[in-house]
Amino acid sequence: MTAKKCQGCGSTTGLRKYIYGMPDGPVEESKYLIGGCCITGNDPTHECIECGHQIFKKPNPDIIEFEGFRTH
């Protein structure tokens, strides 16, 4: 994980990394959250399960969204 402490509540045990897409097996829930298969280009990378604070990476300026479609 890039962050070790939640910026929202200070928890050192609540942060989970998002996995997007269909997992091919069981997910280790102590480390990961399933984010679904619809990716917008501005999705959270991590979330704190204790307070709900989400961490986002910087948006990609090369991705342009138009009525639900993305182009590069």
Number of C-alpha atoms within 10 A of each C-alpha: 10 8 12 13 15 23 15 14 13 14 15 12 14 20 28 22 22 18 17 15 12 10 10 6 6 6 12 8 10 12 14 15 20 15 17 12 10 9 12 13 16 12 17 17 18 26 21 23 16 14 15 14 16 18 20 11 11 10 11 10 8 10 14 13 12 8 5 7 9 13 8 8
